[in-house]
């Protein structure tokens, strides 16, 4: 990773109008913490792999464990984390639970993240 060559502000001027306008538009701390928790859940490569797998097809634990070459127990643990944050849902079908993305937003977050990463890779 390269060191940031960001511009540094050398003044001490406070732009009160901008500060007040921004303060009024800021989200509550509780909501911002929920957003941070959402990204914390996504900050694990195994969970991202599961999201990627479920993006294309609804799958059971056995399917996901085969795709990721992991134990069912390890996959189940990660599925529970994703389910607790409402990123996936599971529907029981007989003895199986079939998992899918909770909604279209999860797919959109994944796709936007992928586009961002690919743009940066293509720039380099």
C-alpha positions as CSV (number, residue, x, y, z in Angstrom):
1,X,0.0,0.0,0.0
2,X,1.3,3.4,-0.9
3,X,1.6,6.3,1.6
4,X,-1.2,8.9,1.3
5,X,-0.1,12.1,-0.4
6,X,-3.1,14.0,0.9
7,X,-3.1,17.7,1.1
8,X,-2.8,19.0,4.6
9,X,-4.6,22.2,5.7
10,X,-2.1,24.7,7.1
11,X,-4.7,27.1,8.4
12,X,-6.8,27.3,11.6
13,X,-9.9,28.8,10.0
14,X,-13.2,27.3,11.0
15,X,-15.9,27.6,8.3
16,X,-18.9,28.0,10.7
17,X,-21.6,27.8,8.0
18,X,-20.2,24.5,6.7
19,X,-19.7,23.1,10.2
20,X,-23.3,24.0,11.3
21,X,-24.8,22.7,8.1
22,X,-22.9,19.4,8.4
23,X,-23.7,19.0,12.1
24,X,-27.4,19.2,11.3
25,X,-27.1,16.6,8.6
26,X,-25.0,14.1,10.6
27,X,-26.6,10.8,11.6
28,X,-27.1,9.8,15.2
29,X,-24.3,8.0,17.0
30,X,-26.5,4.9,17.4
31,X,-27.2,4.7,13.6
32,X,-23.5,5.3,12.8
33,X,-22.5,2.5,15.2
34,X,-25.0,0.2,13.4
35,X,-23.4,1.1,10.1
36,X,-20.0,0.4,11.5
37,X,-21.1,-3.0,12.8
38,X,-22.5,-3.8,9.4
39,X,-19.1,-3.2,7.8
40,X,-17.4,-5.1,10.7
41,X,-19.4,-8.2,9.7
42,X,-18.3,-7.8,6.1
43,X,-14.7,-7.3,7.2
44,X,-14.1,-11.1,7.2
45,X,-12.9,-12.8,4.0
46,X,-14.9,-16.0,4.7
47,X,-18.1,-14.0,5.2
48,X,-17.4,-12.1,2.0
49,X,-17.0,-15.4,0.2
50,X,-20.3,-16.6,1.5
51,X,-22.0,-13.4,0.3
52,X,-20.4,-13.9,-3.1
53,X,-21.6,-17.5,-3.3
54,X,-25.2,-16.6,-2.2
55,X,-25.2,-13.7,-4.7
56,X,-25.8,-16.2,-7.5
57,X,-27.6,-19.1,-5.9
58,X,-29.5,-20.1,-2.7
59,X,-27.4,-22.7,-0.9
60,X,-27.4,-25.0,2.1
61,X,-24.6,-25.3,4.6
62,X,-23.3,-28.5,2.9
63,X,-23.1,-26.6,-0.5
64,X,-21.3,-23.6,1.0
65,X,-18.9,-25.8,2.9
66,X,-18.0,-27.7,-0.3
67,X,-17.6,-24.5,-2.3
68,X,-15.4,-22.9,0.4
69,X,-13.6,-26.1,1.3
70,X,-14.5,-25.6,5.0
71,X,-16.2,-27.7,7.6
72,X,-19.9,-27.4,8.1
73,X,-19.3,-26.2,11.6
74,X,-17.0,-23.4,10.5
75,X,-19.5,-22.3,7.8
76,X,-22.4,-22.5,10.3
77,X,-20.6,-20.2,12.6
78,X,-20.1,-17.6,9.8
79,X,-23.7,-18.0,8.7
80,X,-24.9,-17.2,12.2
81,X,-22.8,-14.0,12.2
82,X,-24.3,-13.0,8.8
83,X,-27.8,-13.9,10.0
84,X,-27.5,-11.8,13.2
85,X,-26.7,-8.7,11.1
86,X,-29.7,-9.5,8.7
87,X,-27.4,-9.9,5.8
88,X,-28.7,-13.4,5.0
89,X,-31.8,-15.4,5.7
90,X,-32.5,-19.1,6.0
91,X,-35.6,-21.0,5.1
92,X,-36.1,-24.6,6.4
93,X,-36.9,-27.1,3.7
94,X,-37.3,-30.5,5.5
95,X,-34.0,-31.2,7.2
96,X,-32.2,-28.5,5.2
97,X,-31.9,-24.8,5.7
98,X,-31.5,-22.9,2.4
99,X,-29.7,-19.6,2.8
100,X,-30.0,-16.6,0.6
101,X,-29.1,-12.9,0.7
102,X,-31.5,-11.0,3.0
103,X,-32.4,-8.5,0.3
104,X,-31.2,-6.7,-2.9
105,X,-29.3,-4.1,-0.8
106,X,-26.7,-6.7,0.2
107,X,-26.1,-7.6,-3.4
108,X,-25.8,-3.9,-4.2
109,X,-23.3,-3.3,-1.4
110,X,-21.2,-6.2,-2.7
111,X,-21.4,-5.1,-6.3
112,X,-20.5,-1.5,-5.5
113,X,-17.6,-2.7,-3.4
114,X,-16.4,-4.9,-6.3
115,X,-16.7,-2.1,-8.8
116,X,-14.7,0.2,-6.6
117,X,-11.9,-2.3,-6.1
118,X,-11.8,-3.2,-9.8
119,X,-11.6,0.5,-10.8
120,X,-8.6,1.0,-8.4
121,X,-6.9,-2.1,-9.8
122,X,-7.4,-0.9,-13.3
123,X,-5.9,2.5,-12.5
124,X,-2.7,0.8,-11.2
